[in-house]
Amino acid sequence: MAEGEQGLSRTASMDGRFRRGRWGRYLERTPGTGCPRIWFHAASVGEVTGAMAPLLAVKEKNPDARLFLSVGTPQGFRFAAAGLGRAATVIPAPLDLPWVVKRALDWVSPDVYVVFESEFWPILFGVLRRRSIPSLLLNGRISRRSARNYRSLGVLFRPIFRQLSVLAMKTDEDREHAVAAGAPPERVQVLGSAKYDALLYRTRAADLEKWRRLLRIPDGSPVVVGGSLRGSECLVLLEIFARMRALRPDLVGVFVPRHLENVPRMAKWLSDRRQRFHKLSDLEAAGSRREAPVVLVDRIGVLLNLYAFGDLIFCGGTLEPVGGHNIVEPAAWGKPVFYGPHVEKVQTEHQVLAAHGAGIQVSDAGELEARWMHFLDHPDALQAKGAGARAAVGKLAGVAEAQAALILEVLKRRAAG
C-alpha cells in the first residue's frame, strides 16, 4: 500500500474510533488504578496545542501519574494522538448526555479534571460536582459576549464557575469576564497561555526531513507561506504571489486555507490562469517531489512545520475581519510574520511581536505586496528580524510550568482529603 493510501486508511480508522468514543465506548482496556489520574480536555487542534505543554510538564514532574486527554473533533483527536505519543491516553470527548458522561467518568476515574480555554459542559460538570472531583480552567478565554451569555443562562453555568478550584486566564480582560460570569474572584488569576510553550516544544521535536524532501526548495529561492487564510484572503494571496513571481521566477508559494472547503476555488483560480500547482495530498500519495511553483495544502495539522520553510509569511484572518489566528507560530521558527489590521483576538501577541520587530502589520493587501517586494530586494533586513522573533516567543512562553504546579497542588489537596 502506498504511503498516501496508508495515511487515508489510518485516518478512516481514527475517525471510526472517534465516533464510537463520543458515546463513551473506548476500545482500550479499562486502565488500572493505584496512581494519580488527571483528565485534560481540549476542544480541537488549537486547544490541544495549548494543552500539550502543561500536560507534558505534569508528566515530567509526576511520571507515575496516568494522564488522559479528551478532544472534541476528529482533526483534534488525530492531532493529539500523533503529538503526544505515550505521554497520555487520547480519547474522544464524551457527548454531554448523562449516561455517556457517567460511562466515561467511570472509565477514566479522574482525581482532577482540567479544561482548556472555554469548554463548559453542564452535565459533565454536574457529575464532577456530585462526585467531588476538583476541576481547573487553564488558558482561560471568555469574551464579553460569552460572559453575558453565561450570566443569562446562570442556572446552567453559575454552578460551573463556582465549582472550579482555579481559573487561570489568558488576560486581565478574560479575568474580568470570568468574575462577571460568576467565578469567585479569589480563585481567578492571570497566567497567560501555554500555547507558546507548546510551540517551542513542537519546533524542537519536529522532523522536517519529509517536508524538505517533498518541497524541494532550491538554495536561494524565497518561499511565500500564507497560513490560516480566510475568505477573500485565499485568492488575494494567490494574486499577490502571481504578480511577484512574474518578477521573481524562482519564488515558491505554499498556501494553507483555514477551512479545506476553500481548496477547490483556489485550485480553480490557478487552473483558470494556467498556473501550475500541486495539492499536498497528491504529492504525499504519489511519493513525489514538488515541481510546480505553488503547493495548496489540503490537510489539517501541518501548518506549523511548513512555516519553517517560509521567508515571507502571512497569517490569515487579519485582512478579513476575523480577529487573527496564531500569529506566533512562524516566530517560533525565528521567522518574522506579516498580518493585517484585524488582530483583536491576538492583541497581546501582536504587541509583543511588534515590540521585538518581528510582527509586521499592514493596512491592506496592497501594503502587504509592497512590503514583500521590498524584503525580496533586501533579504538581509528580513533575516535580521529573526532574532526578535525568537525573543518574542521567549517572552510569551514560560506559562506551562506554573500551570503544572497549579494542577499538582489541587491533586495534592485532594489526596490529603
C-alpha positions as CSV (number, residue, x, y, z in Angstrom):
1,M,0.0,0.0,0.0
2,A,1.4,3.5,-0.9
3,E,2.2,6.0,1.8
4,G,-0.8,8.1,0.9
5,E,-3.2,5.2,0.9
6,Q,-1.9,4.1,4.3
7,G,-2.5,7.6,5.6
8,L,-6.1,7.6,4.4
9,S,-6.6,4.1,6.0
10,R,-5.2,5.4,9.3
11,T,-7.4,8.5,9.1
12,A,-10.6,6.4,8.5
13,S,-9.7,4.1,11.4
14,M,-9.1,7.0,13.7
15,D,-12.4,8.6,12.7
16,G,-14.2,5.4,13.4
17,R,-12.7,5.3,16.9
18,F,-13.6,8.9,17.4
19,R,-17.3,8.3,16.5
20,R,-17.5,5.3,18.9
21,G,-15.7,7.1,21.6
22,R,-18.1,10.1,21.6
23,W,-20.6,7.7,23.2
24,G,-18.0,6.7,25.9
25,R,-17.2,3.5,24.1
26,Y,-13.4,3.2,24.3
27,L,-11.6,0.3,22.6
28,E,-8.7,0.3,25.0
29,R,-8.9,-1.8,28.2
30,T,-10.2,-0.1,31.3
31,P,-7.0,1.5,32.7
32,G,-5.7,0.3,36.1
33,T,-5.9,2.3,39.3
34,G,-3.4,3.0,42.1
35,C,-1.8,6.1,40.6
36,P,-2.9,9.7,40.3
37,R,-5.2,10.2,37.4
38,I,-5.7,13.5,35.6
39,W,-8.3,14.1,32.8
40,F,-7.4,17.0,30.5
41,H,-9.9,18.3,27.9
42,A,-9.3,20.3,24.8
43,A,-11.9,21.2,22.1
44,S,-9.9,20.9,18.9
45,V,-6.5,21.4,17.3
46,G,-5.9,24.9,18.7
47,E,-6.8,24.0,22.2
48,V,-4.8,20.7,22.0
49,T,-1.8,22.8,21.1
50,G,-2.2,24.8,24.3
51,A,-2.8,21.7,26.4
52,M,0.4,19.8,25.3
53,A,3.0,21.8,27.3
54,P,1.2,21.7,30.7
55,L,0.3,18.1,30.2
56,L,3.9,17.2,29.5
57,A,5.1,19.3,32.3
58,V,2.8,17.4,34.7
59,K,4.2,14.1,33.4
60,E,7.7,15.3,33.9
61,K,7.1,16.3,37.5
62,N,5.0,13.2,38.3
63,P,6.0,10.4,36.0
64,D,3.6,7.9,37.8
65,A,0.5,10.0,37.0
66,R,-1.9,8.5,34.5
67,L,-2.9,11.3,32.1
68,F,-5.9,11.4,29.7
69,L,-6.7,13.9,27.1
70,S,-10.2,14.1,25.6
71,V,-10.7,16.0,22.3
72,G,-14.0,17.2,20.7
73,T,-13.2,17.0,17.0
74,P,-11.8,14.2,14.7
75,Q,-9.0,16.5,13.5
76,G,-8.0,17.4,17.1
77,F,-8.2,13.7,18.1
78,R,-5.8,12.7,15.3
79,F,-3.5,15.7,16.0
80,A,-3.3,14.9,19.8
81,A,-2.7,11.2,19.2
82,A,0.1,11.9,16.9
83,G,1.7,14.6,19.0
84,L,1.5,13.1,22.5
85,G,2.6,9.5,21.9
86,R,2.6,7.6,25.1
87,A,2.6,10.6,27.4
88,A,-1.2,10.5,27.6
89,T,-4.2,8.3,26.6
90,V,-6.1,10.3,24.0
91,I,-9.8,9.7,23.9
92,P,-12.8,11.3,22.1
93,A,-14.7,13.8,24.3
94,P,-18.0,12.2,25.5
95,L,-21.2,13.7,24.4
96,D,-22.8,15.8,27.2
97,L,-25.5,13.2,27.9
98,P,-26.0,11.8,31.4
99,W,-25.4,8.2,30.7
100,V,-22.5,8.9,28.3
101,V,-20.7,11.2,30.8
102,K,-21.1,8.7,33.6
103,R,-19.7,5.9,31.5
104,A,-16.7,8.0,30.5
105,L,-16.1,9.1,34.1
106,D,-16.3,5.6,35.4
107,W,-13.7,4.5,32.8
108,V,-11.3,7.4,33.4
109,S,-12.0,7.7,37.1
110,P,-10.1,11.0,37.4
111,D,-8.7,12.6,40.5
112,V,-8.7,16.0,38.8
113,Y,-10.3,17.4,35.7
114,V,-8.6,20.1,33.7
115,V,-10.4,22.1,30.9
116,F,-8.7,24.4,28.4
117,E,-10.0,27.8,27.2
118,S,-13.8,27.8,27.3
119,E,-15.4,24.3,27.2
120,F,-18.1,24.2,29.9
121,W,-20.4,21.3,29.6
122,P,-23.2,21.5,32.2
123,I,-23.9,17.7,32.6
124,L,-20.3,16.8,32.8
125,F,-19.5,19.5,35.4
126,G,-22.6,18.4,37.3
127,V,-21.4,14.9,37.6
128,L,-17.9,16.1,38.5
129,R,-19.5,18.2,41.3
130,R,-21.6,15.3,42.6
131,R,-18.5,13.1,42.7
132,S,-16.4,15.8,44.4
133,I,-13.8,15.8,41.6
134,P,-12.0,19.1,41.6
135,S,-11.7,21.0,38.3
136,L,-9.4,23.7,36.8
137,L,-9.6,26.0,33.9
138,L,-6.3,26.8,32.1
139,N,-5.6,29.1,29.2
140,G,-8.9,30.6,30.1
141,R,-10.6,32.7,27.5
142,I,-14.0,34.4,28.0
143,S,-15.2,37.2,25.8
144,R,-17.6,39.9,27.0
145,R,-20.3,38.4,24.9
146,S,-19.7,34.9,26.3
147,A,-19.8,36.3,29.8
148,R,-23.1,38.0,29.1
149,N,-24.5,34.7,27.7
150,Y,-23.2,32.7,30.8
151,R,-25.0,35.2,33.1
152,S,-28.2,35.0,31.2
153,L,-28.1,31.2,31.5
154,G,-27.0,31.3,35.1
155,V,-28.9,28.3,36.2
156,L,-26.6,26.2,33.9
157,F,-23.3,28.0,34.1
158,R,-23.1,29.7,37.5
159,P,-22.5,26.4,39.3
160,I,-19.7,25.6,36.9
161,F,-17.8,28.8,37.6
162,R,-18.3,28.4,41.3
163,Q,-17.0,24.9,41.4
164,L,-13.8,25.5,39.5
165,S,-10.9,25.3,42.0
166,V,-8.7,27.5,39.9
167,L,-9.3,29.7,36.8
168,A,-6.0,30.6,35.2
169,M,-7.0,33.2,32.5
170,K,-5.0,34.5,29.5
171,T,-5.5,38.2,30.0
172,D,-6.8,40.7,32.6
173,E,-9.9,41.2,30.4
174,D,-10.6,37.5,30.5
175,R,-10.3,37.6,34.3
176,E,-12.9,40.4,34.5
177,H,-15.3,38.4,32.3
178,A,-14.8,35.2,34.4
179,V,-15.7,37.1,37.6
180,A,-18.6,38.7,35.8
181,A,-19.8,35.2,34.8
182,G,-19.9,34.1,38.5
183,A,-16.4,32.9,39.3
184,P,-15.2,33.7,42.9
185,P,-12.6,36.5,42.4
186,E,-10.1,34.9,44.8
187,R,-9.9,31.8,42.5
188,V,-9.2,33.7,39.3
189,Q,-5.7,34.6,38.2
190,V,-4.0,35.7,35.0
191,L,-1.2,33.4,33.8
192,G,-1.3,33.8,30.0
193,S,-1.4,30.9,27.6
194,A,0.8,27.8,27.5
195,K,0.3,27.6,23.7
196,Y,3.7,29.2,23.2
197,D,5.5,26.7,25.5
198,A,4.0,24.0,23.3
199,L,5.2,25.8,20.2
200,L,8.8,25.7,21.4
201,Y,8.4,22.0,22.3
202,R,7.0,21.2,18.9
203,T,9.6,23.1,16.9
204,R,12.4,21.4,18.9
205,A,10.8,17.9,18.3
206,A,9.8,18.4,14.7
207,D,11.2,16.2,12.0
208,L,11.4,18.4,8.9
209,E,13.2,16.0,6.6
210,K,10.0,14.8,5.0
211,W,8.9,18.3,4.2
212,R,12.4,19.3,3.0
213,R,12.3,16.3,0.6
214,L,8.7,17.0,-0.5
215,L,9.0,20.7,-1.1
216,R,12.5,20.5,-2.8
217,I,13.3,24.2,-2.4
218,P,16.5,25.2,-4.2
219,D,19.1,27.2,-2.3
220,G,18.4,30.9,-2.5
221,S,14.8,30.6,-3.7
222,P,12.5,32.7,-1.4
223,V,9.3,31.0,-0.1
224,V,6.0,32.6,0.5
225,V,3.7,30.9,3.1
226,G,0.1,32.0,3.5
227,G,-1.3,30.4,6.6
228,S,-4.8,30.1,8.0
229,L,-6.3,32.0,5.1
230,R,-9.9,33.1,5.4
231,G,-12.4,34.3,2.9
232,S,-11.1,36.7,0.3
233,E,-7.5,36.1,1.6
234,C,-7.4,32.8,-0.2
235,L,-7.4,34.4,-3.6
236,V,-5.8,37.7,-2.7
237,L,-2.6,35.9,-1.6
238,L,-2.6,33.9,-4.9
239,E,-2.9,37.2,-6.8
240,I,-0.1,38.8,-4.9
241,F,2.1,35.7,-5.4
242,A,1.4,35.6,-9.2
243,R,2.4,39.3,-9.6
244,M,5.6,38.8,-7.5
245,R,6.6,35.6,-9.3
246,A,6.4,37.4,-12.7
247,L,9.3,39.5,-11.4
248,R,11.0,36.6,-9.4
249,P,10.5,33.3,-11.3
250,D,12.3,31.4,-8.5
251,L,9.6,32.2,-6.0
252,V,7.9,29.3,-4.3
253,G,4.4,29.6,-2.7
254,V,2.7,27.4,-0.1
255,F,-0.9,28.3,0.7
256,V,-2.9,26.9,3.6
257,P,-6.6,27.9,3.9
258,R,-8.1,27.7,7.4
259,H,-11.0,25.7,6.0
260,L,-10.4,23.0,3.5
261,E,-13.5,23.7,1.6
262,N,-11.6,26.7,0.1
263,V,-9.1,24.5,-1.6
264,P,-11.3,23.8,-4.7
265,R,-11.9,27.5,-5.5
266,M,-8.2,28.2,-5.0
267,A,-7.4,25.4,-7.4
268,K,-9.9,26.7,-9.9
269,W,-8.4,30.2,-9.8
270,L,-4.9,28.7,-10.5
271,S,-6.2,26.4,-13.3
272,D,-8.2,29.2,-15.0
273,R,-4.9,31.2,-15.2
274,R,-2.9,28.1,-16.2
275,Q,-0.8,28.4,-13.1
276,R,0.9,25.2,-12.2
277,F,0.3,23.8,-8.7
278,H,0.2,20.7,-6.6
279,K,-2.2,19.7,-3.9
280,L,-0.2,18.5,-0.9
281,S,-2.2,15.3,-0.6
282,D,-1.4,14.4,-4.2
283,L,2.3,14.9,-3.6
284,E,2.2,12.7,-0.5
285,A,0.1,10.0,-2.2
286,A,2.4,9.8,-5.2
287,G,5.6,10.0,-3.0
288,S,6.8,12.6,-5.4
289,R,8.5,16.0,-5.0
290,R,7.4,19.5,-5.8
291,E,7.9,20.7,-9.4
292,A,5.2,23.4,-9.7
293,P,5.7,26.8,-8.1
294,V,2.6,26.5,-5.9
295,V,1.5,24.0,-3.2
296,L,-2.1,24.1,-2.0
297,V,-2.3,22.4,1.4
298,D,-5.4,20.3,1.7
299,R,-4.6,18.8,5.1
300,I,-5.1,19.8,8.7
301,G,-2.3,20.0,11.3
302,V,0.8,20.6,9.1
303,L,1.0,24.4,9.0
304,L,3.4,24.8,11.9
305,N,6.1,22.7,10.2
306,L,5.5,24.4,6.8
307,Y,6.2,27.8,8.4
308,A,9.8,26.5,9.0
309,F,10.4,26.9,5.2
310,G,8.9,30.3,4.8
311,D,10.7,33.6,4.2
312,L,7.7,35.9,3.6
313,I,5.0,34.6,5.9
314,F,1.4,35.9,6.2
315,C,-1.0,34.8,8.9
316,G,-4.7,34.9,7.9
317,G,-7.8,36.1,9.5
318,T,-6.3,39.5,9.7
319,L,-7.1,41.1,6.3
320,E,-10.5,39.6,6.7
321,P,-12.3,41.0,9.9
322,V,-11.9,37.7,11.8
323,G,-9.5,38.9,14.5
324,G,-6.4,36.8,13.7
325,H,-5.2,33.3,14.2
326,N,-1.9,32.1,15.7
327,I,0.5,34.8,14.6
328,V,3.2,33.4,16.9
329,E,3.7,30.1,15.1
330,P,6.2,31.5,12.5
331,A,8.1,33.3,15.2
332,A,8.8,30.0,17.0
333,W,11.0,29.2,14.0
334,G,12.7,32.5,14.2
335,K,10.7,34.0,11.3
336,P,9.1,37.4,11.2
337,V,5.4,37.4,10.4
338,F,3.2,39.7,8.4
339,Y,-0.5,40.2,9.2
340,G,-3.3,42.6,8.5
341,P,-5.2,45.2,10.7
342,H,-7.6,42.8,12.3
343,V,-5.8,41.4,15.3
344,E,-8.5,41.7,18.0
345,K,-8.2,38.1,19.1
346,V,-4.4,38.2,19.2
347,Q,-3.8,41.7,20.5
348,T,-1.2,40.6,23.2
349,E,0.7,38.5,20.7
350,H,0.7,41.4,18.2
351,Q,2.0,43.8,20.7
352,V,4.9,41.5,21.8
353,L,5.9,40.6,18.2
354,A,5.7,44.3,17.1
355,A,7.8,45.4,20.1
356,H,10.5,42.9,19.1
357,G,10.4,44.0,15.4
358,A,9.1,40.5,14.4
359,G,5.4,41.4,13.8
360,I,4.9,43.5,10.7
361,Q,1.3,44.8,10.5
362,V,-0.1,46.0,7.1
363,S,-3.2,48.0,6.5
364,D,-4.3,46.1,3.4
365,A,-3.2,43.7,0.6
366,G,-1.5,46.5,-1.4
367,E,0.8,47.3,1.5
368,L,1.5,43.6,2.1
369,E,2.6,43.2,-1.5
370,A,4.8,46.4,-1.3
371,R,6.4,45.2,1.9
372,W,7.1,41.8,0.5
373,M,8.7,43.3,-2.7
374,H,10.9,45.4,-0.5
375,F,12.1,42.5,1.5
376,L,12.7,40.4,-1.6
377,D,15.2,43.1,-2.6
378,H,16.6,43.3,1.0
379,P,16.7,39.7,2.3
380,D,19.3,40.6,4.9
381,A,16.9,43.1,6.6
382,L,14.2,40.4,6.8
383,Q,16.6,37.8,8.2
384,A,17.8,40.3,10.9
385,K,14.3,40.3,12.3
386,G,14.6,36.6,13.1
387,A,16.4,37.2,16.5
388,G,13.5,39.4,17.5
389,A,11.0,36.7,16.6
390,R,12.7,34.1,18.9
391,A,12.9,36.7,21.7
392,A,9.2,37.5,21.4
393,V,8.3,33.8,21.7
394,G,10.5,33.5,24.8
395,K,8.7,36.4,26.4
396,L,5.3,34.8,25.8
397,A,6.4,31.3,26.9
398,G,7.1,30.0,30.5
399,V,3.4,29.5,31.4
400,A,3.3,25.7,31.4
401,E,5.4,25.2,34.5
402,A,3.2,27.5,36.5
403,Q,0.1,25.7,35.2
404,A,1.5,22.3,36.0
405,A,2.2,23.5,39.6
406,L,-1.4,24.5,40.0
407,I,-2.7,21.1,38.8
408,L,-0.3,19.2,41.1
409,E,-1.3,21.5,44.1
410,V,-5.0,20.7,43.5
411,L,-4.1,17.0,43.2
412,K,-2.2,17.2,46.5
413,R,-5.1,18.8,48.3
414,R,-7.5,16.1,47.0
415,A,-5.1,13.3,48.1
416,A,-5.0,14.9,51.6
417,G,-8.7,14.8,51.8
